[in-house]
Every structure is written in structure tokens, then in C-alpha cells.
Amino acid sequence: MLFELFKSGGDLLTIVVTIFSYLVIILIAFPIHESSHALMAKLLGDNTAAEQGRITLNPLKHLDPLGTIGMLVFGVGWAKPVPVQPYRARKVPMRAAMALTAAAGPVSNVIVSLIVLIIEKIIIVTANPLDMTMLYIIMALEMIISINLFLGAFNLLPIPPFDGSRIFLSFLPDKLYFGIMKYEEIIKLVILALMFSGKLSLPFTWLANLIYSGLDFITSFIC
């Protein structure tokens, strides 16, 4: 987190690398995540997000002011949610459309992390010896992967308003589903409070590390 980094008096280069990594997440990973939701919805027949221009990598279409500040200051943030109306989907049942559209975001985080990890490993193999510049580039790439996977894991939280809730709740009876959704805003405030207090970091860091181990194994043919 930048807040902790400044507080602890981190060196200038580490701060610059951290800021760069966060900006990559905000300007690239966030748009990819939200565009993935919008694209999946469109593929399933729901054009709501597409009609609002959300199938784009333009960060201005996706950024949420509070979520951007949270990302820069606390290391955890979010983009503006993509509007989805799964009942408009015609290619699969409504609940399946909701689950698939929700899953597209976290899946995009994993794919982006895989691509960045491949780039990092290629640099390690080809840049010999590794000078300080390359070491800081690798440090930035590692940070991008870690934050990206953490956000992907965090979004799998099976309670509103996170993507995982759309997946999990799609399997619940209607009465229970709508009963939970009535309290979405209250749940969101509680989760945000826990998130900024750091209480939720441990389980999601564990899940992110588990996914990283899988990606590291997949790319082990490089190094």
C-alpha cells in the first residue's frame, strides 16, 4: 500500500515502481476486467453494457473515483460496475448468464497475470546479467501480477456486490437470492470497512498465491 510505504519511509525507486504498478492496474487491468464483463454479456445476448460503451479499454469509461483512490492509497480498489440485465440474455438461462458474466472479470485477471508472468520470465531468461534497471522492471511486473491476482481473488468473494456473489447467488432459490440482495448496500459498506482495515487480506492473499503457483507451474517451460 502506498500509505504504508510512505509511512515507513520507503526508498524513492520503490515508491516509483509501486505507483507505476498501481497505475498499470488502474489504467489497464481495471478496463480489461470490466470490458470482459460487458463482452461476455453481449456474447450471451445482453447488450446493456455494450450500448453504454463499456466494451472498451478506455479507462475513463470504467474508473470509479473512490475505487481509484482506494487502489492508490490502500492497494485495493475497484472500477465502475458494468450494468448487466441477464434477463435480456437469449443464449443461456438467466441465472447462467449472470454467473458467466460475473466470472468473466476474475478470469480476465488471471489471463492478464499469466501474460505478465510470461513477459517477466522471458526477461529473466534473455536479460543476462540482470542489471538494476531490469531488477526494478521485474519488481514492477511481480507487483502487477500480485495485485491483479489479489483483485481477482477478492472479486470472487461470494457476497454482494462482488463478482463471486453473482456466481454463488445464481444457484440459490429466488426468495433467498432477493432476500440477500435487499441488503447489498449494507453488506458493501461492511466489506469496505473490513477491506480498508486489512482484516480480509489474509485469505485472499492465500488464494492469490495459490493461483500464482498454478500460473508459475504452467509457465515453468520458460524458467
C-alpha atoms as an extended CHARMM CRD file, in Angstrom:
* protein
*
       223  EXT
         1         1  MET       CA              0.0000000000        0.0000000000        0.0000000000  PROA      1               0.0000000000
         2         2  LEU       CA              1.2910000000        3.4650000000       -0.8180000000  PROA      2               0.0000000000
         3         3  PHE       CA              0.0260000000        4.7530000000        2.5280000000  PROA      3               0.0000000000
         4         4  GLU       CA              2.1640000000        2.2420000000        4.4170000000  PROA      4               0.0000000000
         5         5  LEU       CA              5.0770000000        2.7080000000        2.0300000000  PROA      5               0.0000000000
         6         6  PHE       CA              5.2170000000        6.4740000000        2.6000000000  PROA      6               0.0000000000
         7         7  LYS       CA              4.6510000000        5.9650000000        6.3200000000  PROA      7               0.0000000000
         8         8  SER       CA              7.5650000000        3.5330000000        6.5810000000  PROA      8               0.0000000000
         9         9  GLY       CA              9.8230000000        5.8390000000        4.5840000000  PROA      9               0.0000000000
        10        10  GLY       CA             10.3650000000        3.5630000000        1.5890000000  PROA      10              0.0000000000
        11        11  ASP       CA             13.1090000000        4.4690000000       -0.8760000000  PROA      11              0.0000000000
        12        12  LEU       CA             12.2130000000        6.6360000000       -3.8690000000  PROA      12              0.0000000000
        13        13  LEU       CA             12.6860000000        3.9370000000       -6.5170000000  PROA      13              0.0000000000
        14        14  THR       CA             10.4220000000        1.5070000000       -4.6480000000  PROA      14              0.0000000000
        15        15  ILE       CA              7.7470000000        4.1940000000       -4.3760000000  PROA      15              0.0000000000
        16        16  VAL       CA              8.0430000000        4.9830000000       -8.1130000000  PROA      16              0.0000000000
        17        17  VAL       CA              7.8010000000        1.2820000000       -9.0320000000  PROA      17              0.0000000000
        18        18  THR       CA              4.7860000000        0.8620000000       -6.7440000000  PROA      18              0.0000000000
        19        19  ILE       CA              2.9960000000        3.8800000000       -8.2260000000  PROA      19              0.0000000000
        20        20  PHE       CA              3.7550000000        2.5990000000      -11.7470000000  PROA      20              0.0000000000
        21        21  SER       CA              2.3650000000       -0.8330000000      -10.8610000000  PROA      21              0.0000000000
        22        22  TYR       CA             -0.8150000000        0.6360000000       -9.4130000000  PROA      22              0.0000000000
        23        23  LEU       CA             -1.2970000000        2.8170000000      -12.4850000000  PROA      23              0.0000000000
        24        24  VAL       CA             -0.9960000000       -0.2520000000      -14.7210000000  PROA      24              0.0000000000
        25        25  ILE       CA             -3.7320000000       -1.9190000000      -12.6620000000  PROA      25              0.0000000000
        26        26  ILE       CA             -5.9660000000        1.1620000000      -12.8100000000  PROA      26              0.0000000000
        27        27  LEU       CA             -5.4020000000        2.0350000000      -16.4680000000  PROA      27              0.0000000000
        28        28  ILE       CA             -5.1470000000       -1.4640000000      -17.9500000000  PROA      28              0.0000000000
        29        29  ALA       CA             -6.3310000000       -4.2440000000      -15.5960000000  PROA      29              0.0000000000
        30        30  PHE       CA             -9.4910000000       -2.4300000000      -14.4560000000  PROA      30              0.0000000000
        31        31  PRO       CA            -10.6580000000       -1.6860000000      -18.0320000000  PROA      31              0.0000000000
        32        32  ILE       CA             -9.9130000000       -5.2680000000      -19.1120000000  PROA      32              0.0000000000
        33        33  HSD       CA            -11.8380000000       -6.6300000000      -16.1210000000  PROA      33              0.0000000000
        34        34  GLU       CA            -14.9340000000       -4.5190000000      -16.7520000000  PROA      34              0.0000000000
        35        35  SER       CA            -14.7660000000       -4.9270000000      -20.5300000000  PROA      35              0.0000000000
        36        36  SER       CA            -14.7100000000       -8.6810000000      -20.0170000000  PROA      36              0.0000000000
        37        37  HSD       CA            -17.9950000000       -8.4690000000      -18.1160000000  PROA      37              0.0000000000
        38        38  ALA       CA            -19.5080000000       -6.3330000000      -20.8520000000  PROA      38              0.0000000000
        39        39  LEU       CA            -18.2270000000       -8.5300000000      -23.6870000000  PROA      39              0.0000000000
        40        40  MET       CA            -19.4550000000      -11.7500000000      -22.0790000000  PROA      40              0.0000000000
        41        41  ALA       CA            -22.8840000000      -10.1910000000      -21.5170000000  PROA      41              0.0000000000
        42        42  LYS       CA            -23.0280000000       -9.1510000000      -25.1710000000  PROA      42              0.0000000000
        43        43  LEU       CA            -21.9900000000      -12.6180000000      -26.3450000000  PROA      43              0.0000000000
        44        44  LEU       CA            -24.8650000000      -14.0560000000      -24.3070000000  PROA      44              0.0000000000
        45        45  GLY       CA            -27.3670000000      -11.5950000000      -25.7850000000  PROA      45              0.0000000000
        46        46  ASP       CA            -27.3980000000       -8.7980000000      -23.1680000000  PROA      46              0.0000000000
        47        47  ASN       CA            -26.3520000000       -5.5630000000      -24.9030000000  PROA      47              0.0000000000
        48        48  THR       CA            -26.9140000000       -3.2710000000      -21.8960000000  PROA      48              0.0000000000
        49        49  ALA       CA            -23.2340000000       -2.5800000000      -21.2170000000  PROA      49              0.0000000000
        50        50  ALA       CA            -22.3310000000       -2.5330000000      -24.9110000000  PROA      50              0.0000000000
        51        51  GLU       CA            -24.9500000000        0.1570000000      -25.5530000000  PROA      51              0.0000000000
        52        52  GLN       CA            -23.2900000000        2.2850000000      -22.8540000000  PROA      52              0.0000000000
        53        53  GLY       CA            -19.8870000000        1.9530000000      -24.4990000000  PROA      53              0.0000000000
        54        54  ARG       CA            -18.3840000000       -0.3030000000      -21.8340000000  PROA      54              0.0000000000
        55        55  ILE       CA            -16.7210000000       -2.7280000000      -24.2440000000  PROA      55              0.0000000000
        56        56  THR       CA            -13.6330000000       -0.5600000000      -24.4230000000  PROA      56              0.0000000000
        57        57  LEU       CA            -10.1700000000       -0.3550000000      -22.8890000000  PROA      57              0.0000000000
        58        58  ASN       CA            -10.5740000000        3.4060000000      -22.4010000000  PROA      58              0.0000000000
        59        59  PRO       CA            -10.0800000000        3.7530000000      -18.6150000000  PROA      59              0.0000000000
        60        60  LEU       CA            -12.2370000000        6.8900000000      -18.4840000000  PROA      60              0.0000000000
        61        61  LYS       CA            -15.2620000000        4.7030000000      -19.2520000000  PROA      61              0.0000000000
        62        62  HSD       CA            -14.5810000000        2.4460000000      -16.2850000000  PROA      62              0.0000000000
        63        63  LEU       CA            -12.8790000000        4.3380000000      -13.4730000000  PROA      63              0.0000000000
        64        64  ASP       CA            -14.6670000000        4.9330000000      -10.1840000000  PROA      64              0.0000000000
        65        65  PRO       CA            -13.2390000000        7.9070000000       -8.2130000000  PROA      65              0.0000000000
        66        66  LEU       CA            -13.4610000000        6.2560000000       -4.7740000000  PROA      66              0.0000000000
        67        67  GLY       CA            -12.2170000000        2.9140000000       -6.1110000000  PROA      67              0.0000000000
        68        68  THR       CA             -9.2570000000        4.6190000000       -7.7930000000  PROA      68              0.0000000000
        69        69  ILE       CA             -8.3070000000        6.4050000000       -4.5780000000  PROA      69              0.0000000000
        70        70  GLY       CA             -8.6380000000        3.1380000000       -2.6700000000  PROA      70              0.0000000000
        71        71  MET       CA             -6.3010000000        1.4470000000       -5.1530000000  PROA      71              0.0000000000
        72        72  LEU       CA             -3.6630000000        4.1720000000       -4.9530000000  PROA      72              0.0000000000
        73        73  VAL       CA             -3.7750000000        4.6770000000       -1.1940000000  PROA      73              0.0000000000
        74        74  PHE       CA             -4.6630000000        1.2540000000        0.2290000000  PROA      74              0.0000000000
        75        75  GLY       CA             -3.7180000000       -1.0960000000       -2.5980000000  PROA      75              0.0000000000
        76        76  VAL       CA             -7.2810000000       -2.3690000000       -3.0340000000  PROA      76              0.0000000000
        77        77  GLY       CA             -9.8060000000       -0.6820000000       -5.3020000000  PROA      77              0.0000000000
        78        78  TRP       CA            -12.4660000000       -1.1940000000       -7.9150000000  PROA      78              0.0000000000
        79        79  ALA       CA            -13.8040000000        0.1770000000      -11.1750000000  PROA      79              0.0000000000
        80        80  LYS       CA            -17.3080000000        1.3270000000      -12.0430000000  PROA      80              0.0000000000
        81        81  PRO       CA            -19.5600000000       -1.7690000000      -12.1820000000  PROA      81              0.0000000000
        82        82  VAL       CA            -20.8020000000       -2.8040000000      -15.6070000000  PROA      82              0.0000000000
        83        83  PRO       CA            -24.6200000000       -2.6570000000      -15.9080000000  PROA      83              0.0000000000
        84        84  VAL       CA            -25.9750000000       -6.1240000000      -16.6180000000  PROA      84              0.0000000000
        85        85  GLN       CA            -29.5180000000       -7.2820000000      -17.2620000000  PROA      85              0.0000000000
        86        86  PRO       CA            -29.2160000000      -11.0800000000      -17.5190000000  PROA      86              0.0000000000
        87        87  TYR       CA            -32.9050000000      -11.4610000000      -18.3690000000  PROA      87              0.0000000000
        88        88  ARG       CA            -32.0260000000       -9.9600000000      -21.7720000000  PROA      88              0.0000000000
        89        89  ALA       CA            -29.7060000000      -12.8870000000      -22.4980000000  PROA      89              0.0000000000
        90        90  ARG       CA            -31.2230000000      -15.2560000000      -25.0230000000  PROA      90              0.0000000000
        91        91  LYS       CA            -28.4730000000      -17.8320000000      -25.4940000000  PROA      91              0.0000000000
        92        92  VAL       CA            -28.4590000000      -19.3130000000      -21.9820000000  PROA      92              0.0000000000
        93        93  PRO       CA            -30.8500000000      -19.2570000000      -18.9790000000  PROA      93              0.0000000000
        94        94  MET       CA            -30.8570000000      -16.0300000000      -16.9620000000  PROA      94              0.0000000000
        95        95  ARG       CA            -29.0190000000      -17.4800000000      -13.9510000000  PROA      95              0.0000000000
        96        96  ALA       CA            -26.3210000000      -18.9800000000      -16.1630000000  PROA      96              0.0000000000
        97        97  ALA       CA            -25.9380000000      -15.6270000000      -17.9320000000  PROA      97              0.0000000000
        98        98  MET       CA            -25.4680000000      -13.8820000000      -14.5960000000  PROA      98              0.0000000000
        99        99  ALA       CA            -22.8630000000      -16.4110000000      -13.4300000000  PROA      99              0.0000000000
       100       100  LEU       CA            -20.9100000000      -16.4350000000      -16.7050000000  PROA      100             0.0000000000
       101       101  THR       CA            -20.9040000000      -12.6440000000      -16.9780000000  PROA      101             0.0000000000
       102       102  ALA       CA            -19.6830000000      -12.3130000000      -13.3960000000  PROA      102             0.0000000000
       103       103  ALA       CA            -16.9600000000      -14.9470000000      -13.8440000000  PROA      103             0.0000000000
       104       104  ALA       CA            -15.5430000000      -13.1790000000      -16.9110000000  PROA      104             0.0000000000
       105       105  GLY       CA            -13.9740000000      -10.4240000000      -14.7590000000  PROA      105             0.0000000000
       106       106  PRO       CA            -11.8790000000      -12.5900000000      -12.4030000000  PROA      106             0.0000000000
       107       107  VAL       CA            -10.9350000000      -14.8620000000      -15.3140000000  PROA      107             0.0000000000
       108       108  SER       CA             -9.5680000000      -11.8010000000      -17.1310000000  PROA      108             0.0000000000
       109       109  ASN       CA             -7.4100000000      -11.0190000000      -14.0650000000  PROA      109             0.0000000000
       110       110  VAL       CA             -5.8940000000      -14.4870000000      -14.2440000000  PROA      110             0.0000000000
       111       111  ILE       CA             -5.2560000000      -14.2080000000      -18.0040000000  PROA      111             0.0000000000
       112       112  VAL       CA             -3.5920000000      -10.7840000000      -17.6230000000  PROA      112             0.0000000000
       113       113  SER       CA             -1.4320000000      -12.1550000000      -14.8060000000  PROA      113             0.0000000000
       114       114  LEU       CA             -0.4200000000      -15.1210000000      -16.9690000000  PROA      114             0.0000000000
       115       115  ILE       CA              0.6370000000      -12.8060000000      -19.8170000000  PROA      115             0.0000000000
       116       116  VAL       CA              2.6470000000      -10.5550000000      -17.4770000000  PROA      116             0.0000000000
       117       117  LEU       CA              4.3100000000      -13.5970000000      -15.8780000000  PROA      117             0.0000000000
       118       118  ILE       CA              5.3520000000      -14.8840000000      -19.3030000000  PROA      118             0.0000000000
       119       119  ILE       CA              6.8570000000      -11.4600000000      -20.1070000000  PROA      119             0.0000000000
       120       120  GLU       CA              8.6730000000      -11.4340000000      -16.7550000000  PROA      120             0.0000000000
       121       121  LYS       CA             10.1470000000      -14.9070000000      -17.2930000000  PROA      121             0.0000000000
       122       122  ILE       CA             11.2690000000      -14.0660000000      -20.8210000000  PROA      122             0.0000000000
       123       123  ILE       CA             13.0860000000      -11.0150000000      -19.4230000000  PROA      123             0.0000000000
       124       124  ILE       CA             14.7560000000      -13.1590000000      -16.7500000000  PROA      124             0.0000000000
       125       125  VAL       CA             15.9290000000      -15.6920000000      -19.3480000000  PROA      125             0.0000000000
       126       126  THR       CA             17.0890000000      -13.2170000000      -22.0030000000  PROA      126             0.0000000000
       127       127  ALA       CA             18.4780000000      -10.3450000000      -19.9020000000  PROA      127             0.0000000000
       128       128  ASN       CA             21.7490000000      -11.7910000000      -18.6860000000  PROA      128             0.0000000000
       129       129  PRO       CA             23.1480000000      -10.4760000000      -16.4750000000  PROA      129             0.0000000000
       130       130  LEU       CA             20.2630000000       -8.6800000000      -14.7830000000  PROA      130             0.0000000000
       131       131  ASP       CA             21.2050000000       -5.0720000000      -14.0390000000  PROA      131             0.0000000000
       132       132  MET       CA             19.3990000000       -2.8060000000      -11.5550000000  PROA      132             0.0000000000
       133       133  THR       CA             17.0590000000       -1.4460000000      -14.2220000000  PROA      133             0.0000000000
       134       134  MET       CA             15.9100000000       -4.9520000000      -15.1410000000  PROA      134             0.0000000000
       135       135  LEU       CA             15.5350000000       -5.8740000000      -11.4620000000  PROA      135             0.0000000000
       136       136  TYR       CA             13.1950000000       -2.9330000000      -10.9250000000  PROA      136             0.0000000000
       137       137  ILE       CA             11.2360000000       -3.8700000000      -14.0580000000  PROA      137             0.0000000000
       138       138  ILE       CA             10.8760000000       -7.4120000000      -12.7180000000  PROA      138             0.0000000000
       139       139  MET       CA              9.8380000000       -5.9830000000       -9.3540000000  PROA      139             0.0000000000
       140       140  ALA       CA              7.1180000000       -3.9080000000      -11.0760000000  PROA      140             0.0000000000
       141       141  LEU       CA              5.8920000000       -6.9170000000      -13.0730000000  PROA      141             0.0000000000
       142       142  GLU       CA              5.7560000000       -9.0480000000       -9.9200000000  PROA      142             0.0000000000
       143       143  MET       CA              3.7600000000       -6.3380000000       -8.1760000000  PROA      143             0.0000000000
       144       144  ILE       CA              1.3330000000       -6.0880000000      -11.1210000000  PROA      144             0.0000000000
       145       145  ILE       CA              0.8100000000       -9.8550000000      -11.0160000000  PROA      145             0.0000000000
       146       146  SER       CA              0.3060000000       -9.9260000000       -7.2480000000  PROA      146             0.0000000000
       147       147  ILE       CA             -2.1650000000       -7.0300000000       -7.1540000000  PROA      147             0.0000000000
       148       148  ASN       CA             -4.0260000000       -8.3120000000      -10.1930000000  PROA      148             0.0000000000
       149       149  LEU       CA             -4.4140000000      -11.8090000000       -8.7220000000  PROA      149             0.0000000000
       150       150  PHE       CA             -5.4330000000      -10.3700000000       -5.3570000000  PROA      150             0.0000000000
       151       151  LEU       CA             -8.1480000000       -8.3070000000       -7.0220000000  PROA      151             0.0000000000
       152       152  GLY       CA             -9.3020000000      -11.3380000000       -8.9870000000  PROA      152             0.0000000000
       153       153  ALA       CA             -9.4460000000      -13.4290000000       -5.8150000000  PROA      153             0.0000000000
       154       154  PHE       CA            -11.1260000000      -10.6100000000       -3.9040000000  PROA      154             0.0000000000
       155       155  ASN       CA            -13.8040000000      -10.3190000000       -6.5680000000  PROA      155             0.0000000000
       156       156  LEU       CA            -14.6590000000      -13.9820000000       -6.0260000000  PROA      156             0.0000000000
       157       157  LEU       CA            -15.9960000000      -13.1200000000       -2.5680000000  PROA      157             0.0000000000
       158       158  PRO       CA            -19.4610000000      -14.7600000000       -2.6190000000  PROA      158             0.0000000000
       159       159  ILE       CA            -21.3650000000      -11.8140000000       -1.1660000000  PROA      159             0.0000000000
       160       160  PRO       CA            -22.7430000000       -8.6370000000       -2.8020000000  PROA      160             0.0000000000
       161       161  PRO       CA            -21.5120000000       -6.5810000000       -4.5910000000  PROA      161             0.0000000000
       162       162  PHE       CA            -18.5780000000       -8.7360000000       -5.7230000000  PROA      162             0.0000000000
       163       163  ASP       CA            -18.4920000000      -10.9540000000       -8.8090000000  PROA      163             0.0000000000
       164       164  GLY       CA            -18.4350000000      -14.0760000000       -6.6880000000  PROA      164             0.0000000000
       165       165  SER       CA            -21.8650000000      -13.2170000000       -5.3090000000  PROA      165             0.0000000000
       166       166  ARG       CA            -23.3230000000      -13.1840000000       -8.8310000000  PROA      166             0.0000000000
       167       167  ILE       CA            -21.8700000000      -16.6480000000       -9.3720000000  PROA      167             0.0000000000
       168       168  PHE       CA            -22.8380000000      -18.0650000000       -5.9700000000  PROA      168             0.0000000000
       169       169  LEU       CA            -26.2770000000      -16.4730000000       -5.7230000000  PROA      169             0.0000000000
       170       170  SER       CA            -27.2550000000      -17.6880000000       -9.1760000000  PROA      170             0.0000000000
       171       171  PHE       CA            -27.5760000000      -21.1580000000       -7.6520000000  PROA      171             0.0000000000
       172       172  LEU       CA            -29.8570000000      -20.0420000000       -4.8010000000  PROA      172             0.0000000000
       173       173  PRO       CA            -33.6830000000      -20.1010000000       -4.7950000000  PROA      173             0.0000000000
       174       174  ASP       CA            -35.2630000000      -16.8010000000       -5.8880000000  PROA      174             0.0000000000
       175       175  LYS       CA            -36.6360000000      -15.9910000000       -2.4280000000  PROA      175             0.0000000000
       176       176  LEU       CA            -33.2530000000      -16.3840000000       -0.7500000000  PROA      176             0.0000000000
       177       177  TYR       CA            -31.4620000000      -14.5630000000       -3.5930000000  PROA      177             0.0000000000
       178       178  PHE       CA            -33.6700000000      -11.4640000000       -3.4540000000  PROA      178             0.0000000000
       179       179  GLY       CA            -33.6220000000      -11.5810000000        0.3490000000  PROA      179             0.0000000000
       180       180  ILE       CA            -29.8430000000      -11.2430000000        0.3360000000  PROA      180             0.0000000000
       181       181  MET       CA            -29.7830000000       -8.6390000000       -2.4470000000  PROA      181             0.0000000000
       182       182  LYS       CA            -32.0160000000       -6.3320000000       -0.3610000000  PROA      182             0.0000000000
       183       183  TYR       CA            -29.0540000000       -5.7650000000        1.9280000000  PROA      183             0.0000000000
       184       184  GLU       CA            -26.4490000000       -5.3430000000       -0.8120000000  PROA      184             0.0000000000
       185       185  GLU       CA            -25.5630000000       -1.7400000000        0.0830000000  PROA      185             0.0000000000
       186       186  ILE       CA            -25.2190000000       -2.5140000000        3.8020000000  PROA      186             0.0000000000
       187       187  ILE       CA            -23.0750000000       -5.5590000000        3.0690000000  PROA      187             0.0000000000
       188       188  LYS       CA            -20.9470000000       -3.4570000000        0.7260000000  PROA      188             0.0000000000
       189       189  LEU       CA            -20.2310000000       -0.8800000000        3.4430000000  PROA      189             0.0000000000
       190       190  VAL       CA            -19.2880000000       -3.5860000000        5.9470000000  PROA      190             0.0000000000
       191       191  ILE       CA            -16.9730000000       -5.2800000000        3.4510000000  PROA      191             0.0000000000
       192       192  LEU       CA            -15.3290000000       -1.9760000000        2.5420000000  PROA      192             0.0000000000
       193       193  ALA       CA            -14.7040000000       -1.2500000000        6.2200000000  PROA      193             0.0000000000
       194       194  LEU       CA            -13.1530000000       -4.6990000000        6.7080000000  PROA      194             0.0000000000
       195       195  MET       CA            -11.1470000000       -4.3150000000        3.4980000000  PROA      195             0.0000000000
       196       196  PHE       CA             -9.5880000000       -0.9940000000        4.4440000000  PROA      196             0.0000000000
       197       197  SER       CA             -8.8570000000       -2.2790000000        7.9550000000  PROA      197             0.0000000000
       198       198  GLY       CA             -6.8470000000       -5.1160000000        6.4360000000  PROA      198             0.0000000000
       199       199  LYS       CA             -8.9820000000       -7.8410000000        8.0460000000  PROA      199             0.0000000000
       200       200  LEU       CA             -9.7330000000       -9.5250000000        4.7200000000  PROA      200             0.0000000000
       201       201  SER       CA             -6.2580000000       -9.5280000000        3.2160000000  PROA      201             0.0000000000
       202       202  LEU       CA             -5.0290000000      -12.8790000000        4.5880000000  PROA      202             0.0000000000
       203       203  PRO       CA             -7.4930000000      -15.3160000000        2.9290000000  PROA      203             0.0000000000
       204       204  PHE       CA             -7.4070000000      -13.5390000000       -0.4100000000  PROA      204             0.0000000000
       205       205  THR       CA             -3.6320000000      -13.2690000000       -0.3920000000  PROA      205             0.0000000000
       206       206  TRP       CA             -3.5680000000      -17.0340000000        0.2070000000  PROA      206             0.0000000000
       207       207  LEU       CA             -5.9230000000      -17.6380000000       -2.7360000000  PROA      207             0.0000000000
       208       208  ALA       CA             -3.9580000000      -15.2540000000       -4.9570000000  PROA      208             0.0000000000
       209       209  ASN       CA             -0.7280000000      -17.0660000000       -4.0630000000  PROA      209             0.0000000000
       210       210  LEU       CA             -2.3730000000      -20.4020000000       -4.8600000000  PROA      210             0.0000000000
       211       211  ILE       CA             -3.3930000000      -19.1500000000       -8.3140000000  PROA      211             0.0000000000
       212       212  TYR       CA              0.1140000000      -17.7380000000       -8.8040000000  PROA      212             0.0000000000
       213       213  SER       CA              1.5940000000      -21.1540000000       -8.0470000000  PROA      213             0.0000000000
       214       214  GLY       CA             -0.5900000000      -22.6340000000      -10.7620000000  PROA      214             0.0000000000
       215       215  LEU       CA              0.4710000000      -19.9770000000      -13.2840000000  PROA      215             0.0000000000
       216       216  ASP       CA              4.1180000000      -20.4660000000      -12.3090000000  PROA      216             0.0000000000
       217       217  PHE       CA              3.7510000000      -24.1940000000      -12.9880000000  PROA      217             0.0000000000
       218       218  ILE       CA              2.0800000000      -23.5630000000      -16.3740000000  PROA      218             0.0000000000
       219       219  THR       CA              4.9370000000      -21.2610000000      -17.4190000000  PROA      219             0.0000000000
       220       220  SER       CA              7.7090000000      -23.4480000000      -15.9790000000  PROA      220             0.0000000000
       221       221  PHE       CA              8.7450000000      -24.3500000000      -19.5410000000  PROA      221             0.0000000000
       222       222  ILE       CA             10.2710000000      -20.8500000000      -19.7620000000  PROA      222             0.0000000000
       223       223  CYS       CA             12.1610000000      -20.9190000000      -16.4760000000  PROA      223             0.0000000000
